[in-house]
Amino acid sequence: MKTQYYFLLFAACLLSMACCKQTSLTNTDLVKLRFDAMNKHDLSAIEALYSDSALIESPNLSAPEKGKNGIHSVYSRYFKSSPDLAYTITKILPGDSSITVEFTSTGTMKYLEDGGPAYMLDKKYSLHNCTILEIRNHKIIRDASYFDQVSFLRQVGFFEQH
C-alpha cells in the first residue's frame, strides 16, 4: 500500500514538473520509469520515454528498429510472446549522456511467432541482460540491449532437439 502511495506521489510530482515546463528528471529516474512501464507492459508509457527517431538494437532483432513504431513493434512482440515477462534491475551505472543498466528478465514462452519452433512453447527462461541507453533532452535516443543468446536457447530447449 505504501509503495503504491509513493509511486502515485512520484508520478504526481513528475506530472506537475512537466506541466510547469520545469524538469529535474535524472537519467536514473528515466530508467526507473522505463522499467516500471515495461513491467506493466504499458506500451504508451514506454514509447513516451523515447525520442521520435530513437534507435533500438539487440542481437535478437534482424535489423535495428527506429522511432516509436519500432519501439512499439519490439516491446509488443516481447509482451505477446511472454505475457508474464518481468524485469528486475540489478545495477544502474549512470553517465552524463548515457546510462548502463544490468537487469534480469524472466518469462514463459506462451506465444510463438510465425515459424517459431513448437518445442519452445511453455518454456520458462531467466536471462541476465545489459542495456545501454543514450539520453538527450530527457528522452532515450538509443537503446542497445545485450544478453546471452546461448543461455536463452538452452532454456527453451533448442539443444535438446535431434
N, C-alpha and C positions, 0 to 999 in steps of 0.2 A: 504494500500500500504506500509506504514512504517512497519507494523507488518511483512509482507512478506519479506521485505528487512532485518529486524533484524533477522528473522528466518534463512534466507539464509546465512547471515553473521555468525550467531551462528553455523550453520551446517558446513560452510566452515572452521571455527576455529577448530571444533571438528575433521573434516577430516584431517586437517593439523597436529593437535597434534597426531592423530592416525598414520599417515604416518611417523612421526618422532619418533615413539615409546615413546613419552612423553605424559602423560595424567594427567590432573588435574581435570578430570571429577569427580564431587562430587556425592554422593548418591542422593542429591536433583536434580542435573542435569539429572541423570539417570532416576529418576521418571518422570521428565517433558518430557524427550524424549519418555518414555514408553507411557504416556498418549497422547502425540501428535500422536504417531503411532497408538494407539488404536482409537483415534478419526478419523483417516484417514482409519481405517480398513486395515492397512498395516501389513499383517502377517509376511512378511520377516523382516521388521524393528523390530517388536515385538520379534520375535524369536532371532534376533541378540543380544538382551539385556540379554538373559538368558544363563546360562551355559548349557553344553550338558547333564548334569544329573539333571537339575533343577526339583524341585517337585512343583506341583500346587495343592492346596487343596481348596475346597469350599463345603458348605453344599448342593449345587445343583449338585454335582458330586457323582456318586455312589461309586467311589473309587478315591484316588489321581491319578493324571496323572503325567507322568515323561518324562523329556527330551524335546527336541524341537518338537518331534512328538506330545507329549502331549499338549504342548503349542499351536501348530497349531490346534490340534483337538478341544481344548476348545474354543479358540477365533474364529475359523471359524464357530463353532456351534452358538456362540453368534451373530456374524455378519450376519449369514444366517437367523436366526430366527427373528432378528430385524435389518433390513438393515439401519434403521435410528438411531441406537444405538449411543448415545453420552455420554461423560463423562465430569464432571466438578469437578476439585479438590477444596475442601473447606478448607482443612488443611493438612499440611505436618509436621510431628514430626520426625525430623532426630535423629538417634543414631549413634554409632560408626560402627556397622556392620549390622544394620537393620534400616529400616525407616517405619513409620506407616503413611498411607495416608487415610484421610477421603475424600469421594467424592460422588457425585450423579451420577446415571446412568439413562438415560431416553430412552425410545424406544417404538416401537409398534410391537406387535407380528404379523408378516406378513407370517411366515412360521412355521408350526407345525412339530416337529419331529415325527418319527414313533410312533403311538399310542397317540400322543398329542391330548387333548380334543378340539373339534371344538369350544367350547364356548370361548376359549382364542384368537381365530383369530381376528385380527384387534383391540385388546385391547391395550391401551396405559398404560405405567407404569412409575413410577419415584421412585427410590429407594435410600436410604442412605446406603452407603457401608463403610466398613473399611477393608483395606488390610495391612498386614504386609509383607514387603519384606526383606528377608535376602540377604545380598550382600557380595560377596567375589571377589577380583581381578576385580572390575568394572563390574561384571556380577551378575544377580539375580540367587540365588541358591535355594530359596524357596519363594513361593508366596501363602500366606494363606489369603483368602478373606471371609468376613462375611457380611451378610445382613439380613434384617427381612423378612423371607420367608412368614410369615402370611400376611404382607403388600403386598407382590407380589401377593399372591393367591387372596387376596381381590380385588386388582386392575384388575386382569384378569378374574374375575367372578366366581371363584371357590365356594364361599359361597352363590352364587345365584342359585346354582344347587339344584334340588329336588331329 
